[in-house]
Amino acid sequence: MKHQNETLTARCKKNTVNQAIWTVSWLITMALVAFGHKYLWDYNTTLSVIFIAVNVLIGIGMIVANIRYINALDEMQRKIHLEAMGISLGVTIIMGLGYSMLDITNVISYDAEISHLVVITALTYMGGIFINNFRYK
């Protein structure tokens, strides 16, 4: 039993590091695309398309790493993460559509930005993990 726990711990650690590497790589390519077109390659469309494609491919790698991470968790941790993901998805869809309608109907004076929705998604997911960890421990 001890060996099995050590194996699970080692596998989780490996998958966590792998997921972190993919996430940081994706964030770096996201920043490169967001700022590079203006500061590095002077609005060159070809370079922008290439770096966006690289960003999307690394994003796919990040998704695969996340799936591996979730699959390597024990049943309780998997339940905690999947519930947090479900809550995050629901909140993101509801808030995103509501936010978009506020923009479309000119209730808000600024454009609805996807970055605001990404922050809501991240905060909801982290909050779900925190609450579920507290709830199930």
GUSE-59071 format. One record per residue: residue number from 1; x, y, z of N, C-alpha, C in turn. Coordinates in steps of 0.02 Angstrom, whole numbers, plus 50000, padded with zeros to 5 digits. Example, Ala and Ser with C-alpha at 12.3 -4.5 7.8 and 13.67 -1.06 7.14 Angstrom:
// residues 2
[nuvo 1; [50660; 49716; 50390]; [50615; 49775; 50390]; [50660; 49835; 50390]]
[nuvo 2; [50642; 49888; 50354]; [50684; 49947; 50357]; [50645; 50002; 50394]]
This chain:
// residues 137
[nuvo 1; [50041; 49940; 50000]; [50000; 50000; 50000]; [50043; 50063; 50000]]
[nuvo 2; [50097; 50062; 50040]; [50142; 50120; 50043]; [50173; 50133; 49975]]
[nuvo 3; [50194; 50080; 49941]; [50225; 50086; 49874]; [50175; 50116; 49825]]
[nuvo 4; [50112; 50096; 49830]; [50060; 50121; 49786]; [50049; 50197; 49798]]
[nuvo 5; [50049; 50218; 49861]; [50042; 50289; 49877]; [50101; 50329; 49852]]
[nuvo 6; [50162; 50301; 49858]; [50221; 50335; 49833]; [50219; 50342; 49757]]
[nuvo 7; [50194; 50290; 49724]; [50188; 50292; 49651]; [50136; 50345; 49631]]
[nuvo 8; [50079; 50347; 49666]; [50028; 50397; 49651]; [50055; 50468; 49663]]
[nuvo 9; [50091; 50477; 49718]; [50120; 50542; 49734]; [50171; 50563; 49681]]
[nuvo 10; [50214; 50517; 49661]; [50264; 50532; 49609]; [50230; 50549; 49543]]
[nuvo 11; [50179; 50511; 49525]; [50143; 50523; 49463]; [50108; 50591; 49464]]
[nuvo 12; [50077; 50608; 49521]; [50044; 50673; 49528]; [50094; 50730; 49522]]
[nuvo 13; [50152; 50721; 49554]; [50203; 50773; 49552]; [50227; 50783; 49480]]
[nuvo 14; [50240; 50728; 49445]; [50263; 50730; 49376]; [50211; 50765; 49332]]
[nuvo 15; [50147; 50747; 49340]; [50095; 50777; 49300]; [50083; 50850; 49317]]
[nuvo 16; [50093; 50868; 49380]; [50086; 50938; 49401]; [50141; 50980; 49369]]
[nuvo 17; [50202; 50956; 49370]; [50258; 50992; 49338]; [50246; 50997; 49263]]
[nuvo 18; [50224; 50943; 49232]; [50210; 50942; 49160]; [50156; 50993; 49143]]
[nuvo 19; [50103; 50993; 49183]; [50048; 51041; 49171]; [50073; 51113; 49180]]
[nuvo 20; [50114; 51124; 49230]; [50142; 51192; 49241]; [50185; 51214; 49182]]
[nuvo 21; [50226; 51170; 49156]; [50268; 51186; 49098]; [50225; 51206; 49038]]
[nuvo 22; [50174; 51166; 49023]; [50130; 51181; 48967]; [50093; 51246; 48978]]
[nuvo 23; [50069; 51258; 49040]; [50032; 51320; 49055]; [50077; 51381; 49047]]
[nuvo 24; [50137; 51379; 49075]; [50183; 51435; 49069]; [50202; 51447; 48996]]
[nuvo 25; [50213; 51393; 48959]; [50229; 51400; 48888]; [50172; 51433; 48850]]
[nuvo 26; [50111; 51413; 48866]; [50052; 51442; 48834]; [50046; 51516; 48851]]
[nuvo 27; [50057; 51533; 48915]; [50053; 51603; 48936]; [50107; 51646; 48901]]
[nuvo 28; [50167; 51618; 48894]; [50221; 51654; 48860]; [50203; 51667; 48787]]
[nuvo 29; [50177; 51615; 48753]; [50158; 51625; 48682]; [50099; 51673; 48677]]
[nuvo 30; [50054; 51672; 48726]; [49998; 51719; 48726]; [50024; 51791; 48731]]
[nuvo 31; [50070; 51802; 48777]; [50100; 51869; 48785]; [50138; 51889; 48722]]
[nuvo 32; [50174; 51840; 48693]; [50212; 51854; 48632]; [50166; 51877; 48576]]
[nuvo 33; [50109; 51843; 48568]; [50061; 51863; 48516]; [50031; 51931; 48533]]
[nuvo 34; [50012; 51941; 48596]; [49978; 52003; 48616]; [50022; 52064; 48607]]
[nuvo 35; [50086; 52057; 48622]; [50131; 52115; 48620]; [50181; 52114; 48562]]
[nuvo 36; [50195; 52054; 48537]; [50245; 52048; 48485]; [50227; 52082; 48420]]
[nuvo 37; [50163; 52079; 48401]; [50143; 52109; 48338]; [50158; 52184; 48336]]
[nuvo 38; [50156; 52216; 48394]; [50169; 52288; 48398]; [50243; 52304; 48410]]
[nuvo 39; [50274; 52266; 48455]; [50342; 52284; 48477]; [50398; 52244; 48444]]
[nuvo 40; [50383; 52186; 48416]; [50436; 52143; 48389]; [50434; 52136; 48313]]
[nuvo 41; [50375; 52127; 48284]; [50374; 52115; 48212]; [50330; 52164; 48173]]
[nuvo 42; [50319; 52223; 48201]; [50289; 52280; 48166]; [50226; 52261; 48126]]
[nuvo 43; [50180; 52228; 48159]; [50115; 52211; 48130]; [50118; 52167; 48067]]
[nuvo 44; [50171; 52126; 48062]; [50178; 52079; 48006]; [50126; 52024; 48015]]
[nuvo 45; [50078; 52021; 47969]; [50022; 51974; 47974]; [50046; 51902; 47972]]
[nuvo 46; [50094; 51886; 47930]; [50119; 51818; 47925]; [50148; 51794; 47991]]
[nuvo 47; [50189; 51836; 48022]; [50218; 51817; 48087]; [50164; 51812; 48140]]
[nuvo 48; [50115; 51855; 48138]; [50060; 51851; 48186]; [50023; 51785; 48180]]
[nuvo 49; [50008; 51765; 48118]; [49973; 51702; 48107]; [50015; 51643; 48130]]
[nuvo 50; [50079; 51644; 48117]; [50124; 51590; 48139]; [50124; 51585; 48215]]
[nuvo 51; [50132; 51642; 48249]; [50135; 51639; 48322]; [50067; 51622; 48353]]
[nuvo 52; [50013; 51642; 48321]; [49946; 51622; 48345]; [49939; 51547; 48337]]
[nuvo 53; [49961; 51519; 48281]; [49958; 51446; 48271]; [49999; 51409; 48323]]
[nuvo 54; [50059; 51435; 48337]; [50101; 51405; 48389]; [50065; 51408; 48457]]
[nuvo 55; [50034; 51464; 48471]; [49997; 51472; 48534]; [49940; 51421; 48539]]
[nuvo 56; [49904; 51412; 48484]; [49848; 51364; 48484]; [49874; 51293; 48494]]
[nuvo 57; [49929; 51276; 48460]; [49957; 51209; 48467]; [49982; 51197; 48539]]
[nuvo 58; [50014; 51246; 48568]; [50036; 51239; 48637]; [49975; 51235; 48684]]
[nuvo 59; [49923; 51272; 48667]; [49860; 51268; 48705]; [49831; 51198; 48704]]
[nuvo 60; [49834; 51165; 48646]; [49810; 51096; 48641]; [49853; 51051; 48685]]
[nuvo 61; [49919; 51062; 48685]; [49963; 51024; 48730]; [49945; 51036; 48802]]
[nuvo 62; [49926; 51097; 48819]; [49907; 51113; 48888]; [49842; 51076; 48907]]
[nuvo 63; [49796; 51071; 48861]; [49734; 51033; 48873]; [49750; 50960; 48886]]
[nuvo 64; [49792; 50931; 48844]; [49812; 50860; 48853]; [49846; 50851; 48921]]
[nuvo 65; [49890; 50897; 48939]; [49924; 50893; 49004]; [49874; 50898; 49061]]
[nuvo 66; [49823; 50939; 49053]; [49772; 50945; 49105]; [49731; 50881; 49111]]
[nuvo 67; [49716; 50849; 49056]; [49680; 50785; 49057]; [49722; 50733; 49093]]
[nuvo 68; [49786; 50730; 49077]; [49831; 50683; 49111]; [49835; 50697; 49185]]
[nuvo 69; [49837; 50761; 49203]; [49839; 50780; 49273]; [49777; 50756; 49309]]
[nuvo 70; [49719; 50769; 49280]; [49655; 50748; 49311]; [49652; 50672; 49317]]
[nuvo 71; [49672; 50637; 49265]; [49669; 50564; 49266]; [49718; 50533; 49317]]
[nuvo 72; [49770; 50569; 49335]; [49819; 50543; 49383]; [49798; 50554; 49455]]
[nuvo 73; [49747; 50595; 49466]; [49725; 50610; 49534]; [49688; 50550; 49564]]
[nuvo 74; [49685; 50548; 49630]; [49644; 50497; 49662]; [49570; 50517; 49653]]
[nuvo 75; [49525; 50471; 49672]; [49454; 50483; 49659]; [49428; 50547; 49692]]
[nuvo 76; [49449; 50560; 49753]; [49424; 50618; 49789]; [49449; 50683; 49756]]
[nuvo 77; [49513; 50686; 49740]; [49540; 50746; 49707]; [49508; 50756; 49638]]
[nuvo 78; [49497; 50701; 49603]; [49464; 50706; 49537]; [49394; 50734; 49545]]
[nuvo 79; [49358; 50710; 49595]; [49290; 50735; 49608]; [49292; 50810; 49624]]
[nuvo 80; [49340; 50831; 49666]; [49347; 50901; 49684]; [49359; 50944; 49622]]
[nuvo 81; [49405; 50922; 49579]; [49421; 50961; 49519]; [49364; 50961; 49469]]
[nuvo 82; [49332; 50904; 49459]; [49278; 50901; 49410]; [49218; 50943; 49432]]
[nuvo 83; [49202; 50943; 49496]; [49148; 50986; 49521]; [49167; 51060; 49511]]
[nuvo 84; [49229; 51077; 49526]; [49251; 51146; 49517]; [49248; 51166; 49444]]
[nuvo 85; [49266; 51120; 49399]; [49262; 51134; 49327]; [49190; 51143; 49305]]
[nuvo 86; [49145; 51101; 49331]; [49075; 51108; 49313]; [49046; 51174; 49335]]
[nuvo 87; [49061; 51194; 49397]; [49038; 51259; 49422]; [49068; 51315; 49380]]
[nuvo 88; [49132; 51311; 49366]; [49166; 51362; 49327]; [49136; 51368; 49257]]
[nuvo 89; [49122; 51312; 49225]; [49092; 51313; 49159]; [49024; 51347; 49161]]
[nuvo 90; [48982; 51327; 49208]; [48915; 51356; 49214]; [48918; 51431; 49227]]
[nuvo 91; [48959; 51452; 49274]; [48965; 51523; 49290]; [48992; 51561; 49230]]
[nuvo 92; [49041; 51533; 49195]; [49070; 51567; 49137]; [49018; 51577; 49082]]
[nuvo 93; [48979; 51526; 49068]; [48928; 51532; 49016]; [48875; 51583; 49035]]
[nuvo 94; [48849; 51578; 49096]; [48796; 51623; 49118]; [48822; 51695; 49123]]
[nuvo 95; [48879; 51704; 49155]; [48907; 51771; 49162]; [48929; 51799; 49094]]
[nuvo 96; [48958; 51756; 49052]; [48981; 51779; 48987]; [48924; 51803; 48943]]
[nuvo 97; [48871; 51764; 48941]; [48814; 51785; 48900]; [48780; 51847; 48929]]
[nuvo 98; [48774; 51850; 48995]; [48746; 51910; 49026]; [48789; 51972; 49012]]
[nuvo 99; [48854; 51963; 49018]; [48902; 52017; 49005]; [48897; 52040; 48932]]
[nuvo 100; [48892; 51992; 48887]; [48885; 52008; 48816]; [48820; 52047; 48803]]
[nuvo 101; [48766; 52026; 48836]; [48703; 52061; 48827]; [48706; 52133; 48854]]
[nuvo 102; [48743; 52143; 48909]; [48753; 52211; 48935]; [48788; 52254; 48884]]
[nuvo 103; [48836; 52225; 48848]; [48873; 52261; 48797]; [48828; 52274; 48736]]
[nuvo 104; [48794; 52223; 48713]; [48752; 52229; 48653]; [48697; 52281; 48662]]
[nuvo 105; [48667; 52283; 48722]; [48613; 52330; 48736]; [48637; 52398; 48760]]
[nuvo 106; [48703; 52407; 48760]; [48735; 52470; 48781]; [48719; 52490; 48853]]
[nuvo 107; [48708; 52441; 48895]; [48698; 52455; 48966]; [48765; 52474; 48998]]
[nuvo 108; [48819; 52444; 48972]; [48887; 52463; 48994]; [48918; 52506; 48939]]
[nuvo 109; [48960; 52552; 48959]; [48987; 52601; 48911]; [49051; 52577; 48877]]
[nuvo 110; [49073; 52517; 48892]; [49135; 52491; 48864]; [49121; 52424; 48831]]
[nuvo 111; [49168; 52400; 48792]; [49160; 52335; 48759]; [49173; 52279; 48808]]
[nuvo 112; [49132; 52227; 48803]; [49144; 52167; 48843]; [49207; 52133; 48816]]
[nuvo 113; [49254; 52121; 48859]; [49318; 52091; 48839]; [49322; 52019; 48864]]
[nuvo 114; [49350; 51976; 48823]; [49358; 51905; 48841]; [49403; 51898; 48902]]
[nuvo 115; [49451; 51943; 48910]; [49497; 51938; 48967]; [49459; 51943; 49034]]
[nuvo 116; [49405; 51981; 49035]; [49365; 51985; 49097]; [49334; 51917; 49112]]
[nuvo 117; [49312; 51883; 49060]; [49281; 51817; 49068]; [49333; 51765; 49089]]
[nuvo 118; [49393; 51770; 49064]; [49447; 51724; 49083]; [49461; 51732; 49158]]
[nuvo 119; [49461; 51793; 49183]; [49472; 51804; 49254]; [49416; 51773; 49295]]
[nuvo 120; [49354; 51782; 49273]; [49296; 51751; 49308]; [49304; 51675; 49309]]
[nuvo 121; [49323; 51646; 49252]; [49332; 51574; 49248]; [49385; 51550; 49297]]
[nuvo 122; [49442; 51583; 49297]; [49497; 51563; 49341]; [49478; 51570; 49414]]
[nuvo 123; [49448; 51626; 49432]; [49429; 51636; 49502]; [49376; 51586; 49525]]
[nuvo 124; [49328; 51572; 49481]; [49276; 51523; 49498]; [49305; 51454; 49506]]
[nuvo 125; [49351; 51435; 49462]; [49383; 51369; 49466]; [49423; 51363; 49530]]
[nuvo 126; [49465; 51414; 49545]; [49505; 51412; 49606]; [49461; 51412; 49668]]
[nuvo 127; [49408; 51452; 49666]; [49361; 51453; 49723]; [49327; 51386; 49732]]
[nuvo 128; [49308; 51354; 49677]; [49277; 51288; 49680]; [49323; 51236; 49709]]
[nuvo 129; [49387; 51238; 49690]; [49436; 51191; 49718]; [49444; 51204; 49793]]
[nuvo 130; [49451; 51267; 49812]; [49460; 51284; 49882]; [49400; 51262; 49924]]
[nuvo 131; [49340; 51278; 49902]; [49279; 51260; 49939]; [49271; 51185; 49942]]
[nuvo 132; [49281; 51151; 49886]; [49273; 51078; 49885]; [49326; 51043; 49928]]
[nuvo 133; [49387; 51068; 49928]; [49438; 51040; 49972]; [49417; 51046; 50045]]
[nuvo 134; [49390; 51104; 50063]; [49366; 51115; 50131]; [49306; 51070; 50146]]
[nuvo 135; [49261; 51064; 50097]; [49199; 51025; 50106]; [49212; 50951; 50113]]
[nuvo 136; [49259; 50924; 50075]; [49269; 50851; 50073]; [49324; 50827; 50120]]
[nuvo 137; [49358; 50871; 50155]; [49412; 50848; 50199]; [49387; 50834; 50268]]
